[in-house]
Amino acid sequence: MAGHELAVAAAIHRLASQGDKMFDRPTVFVVGAGCSVEFGFPTGPALMGQIDDLVLASLRGGTSFLDAYFRISADKSRYRSHLQTFSRGLHGSPSIDQYLSFNADDKEVETIGKLAIAQIILAQERNSKLGRKAVTHGLREISSTWIMRLFQLMALGAPKGQLDRAFSNVSFICFNYDRCIETALHLALMHYGRLSGGEAKAMLAHLPIWHPYGSVGKPIDDASGGFSERPLDPSEVVHSAAGIRTFTEGMADTGELGKMREALHQADQIVFLGFSYGKDNMKLLGPGQDTTAKIIVANTYLLAPSASSLAREACARSLYPNRTGVGRERVFRTATSASDVVARLGPALRDGLLAWQVTQGHLAEAHEGVG
């Protein structure tokens, strides 16, 4: 029997012996801003524009954002000057995260930026595909999103009474401030699994989801399962802004940082989705030791050709610091959307066969002419 036939036979035997175990291999999904766009959240550049509009509107008159700012600003008397300074320099940076990191020594810039991020995301939650009005009739509005397609793979074959097995061997590292992953999975458990909101919440508590830079709040805990529709209150914005961290601040809980990096180190498969591979983010992910991953999927959807090319190097240097050459060979790039990545590669990822398919030449990168 040929070598590749032996590999397939061994994989099939392993899967059969493990019964209905969901994801066969430890798999970590690293999620960037591109994954939230299909739910109705802004891209990085769009978020910058919305933040600037919000700040400029507050210069023209009273706004809820200004109310929130007045509650925590250390220098209220010069608020106009602070808002103007923030707006004038904002577009000199490629992202709001970089802007706040560059101005780490300016407390007012940090306050304005975090409040603006929180207000925009909380407002977008209410109007997103995960808002209560959108999910009134269940999962239809989010059925084609990447996270629902992934849930369908995870839950396939899981007995109704053991739906928690869908989350075995899976974890998420989310660089977004929003709560799309938690909320979508909460809804899926409620409607597909016919669980109560409390039961779904308890089940999700066992699924590792790390937010390296924080988020606008805890997972939704509501009978409807969707994001709130009530009018946004300044106190909610202030509370949510407190959960946002900058590049400079990084992960506040070093214990959680260690767990996150250990998950990357022990992963057999690592999948980047909607990610831009920025240096600060890749540095944070670096465990300091080589990951055991056999395959890294680098999603490069909508990235410039040069950035797509650098994705392989960024992943290899960060996750294989001592064997970067080996790491380059294990990075598989695909330029399709996150939803299409899950649809196309998901079954092989679930069964732990993607690395074999790639090494055997059954799958080719979707990057013609990119080295």
C-alpha positions, 0 to 999 in steps of 0.5 A: 500500500502506498504511503498516502494510502496508509495515511488515509487508512490510519486517519479513517481508523482513528476517526472510527475509533473515536466515534462521534468526537467533533473536531478531531484535532486541537484547533485554534481560530484566530479571528480579526475584524474582517469576520465581523463585517458580515454581521454588520460591523464596520471595517477598520477604515470605516470605523476610523471614519465613524469615530471621526464623525462622532467626535466632530458631531460632539464639537457641534453640540450635546451628544450622548458621546459627550455625556459619556466623556464628561463622566470620566474625563480628567480635564472637562474644561478643555474638552473642545481642545481635546476633541479637536486634537484627537480628530486632527491627528486621527487619520495620520494612523492606519487604524484606531488601535495604532493611533491609541498606541502611539498616543499611549502617554495622552490620557485624554486621547485614550479616553476619547478613543475608547469611548468612541469605539465602545459607542460605535460597536454598541450601536452597531450591535443593535442594528446588526444581524445579531440584534434581537429584531434580526433573530426574532425568527431564529438563525435564518439571518446568520445562516451563511455567516462563517461562525454558523457554518463552523457551528454546523460542522462542530455540531454535526453528529453530536447527540442532542443531549451531548451538544457540548461535545461540539466544542471539544478541541476548539478555541478562539482568539478574537482580536475584535472588541465585539461579541459576535462569536459568543452571541452567534453561538449562544443563539445557535445553542438556543435555537438548534439545541433547544436550550434555555438562555441559561443552559446555553450560557453555561455550555459556552462558559467551557469554550475558550474564547480569548479577547487579547485587547478586551471587549465591550462587555460580557457575553449576552445573557438574555432570553432572546439571545440577541443584542439589546434594542434599548436606547444606548445609555452613556453609562453603558458606554463608559462601562464598555470602554473600561473593557477595551485595551490598547496594543500598549496595555495588551492582555491584562491577565497574564494567566489568561495570556499564558493559557492562550499561548499554550493553546497555540503551542499545543494546537494541531491546526491554527486558522486565521480568519479576517486577519491582517497580520499586524506586527503587534498582534503577531508579537502578542500571539508568539508563544516563544516556542514552536507550535506543534501545529501541522497546518496554519491556514492564513486567510488573506481575503481583501489584503493587498498582494504584498500583504498576502505574501507577507502573511506566510512569513508573519505566521512562520516567525511568530509561531515557529520562532526556532524553525521558521523555515519549517513554519513557512512550509506549513502555512496555507494561504487562501484569499476567499472570505472567512465564510468560504474558507470554512465551507471549503476547508471545514470538513478537512479541518474537522476530521484532522486531514487538512495538513495531509490534503495540502502536503499531498497536493490535493489543495492548492493555495488561492494565490497565483503568482504570490511567493 
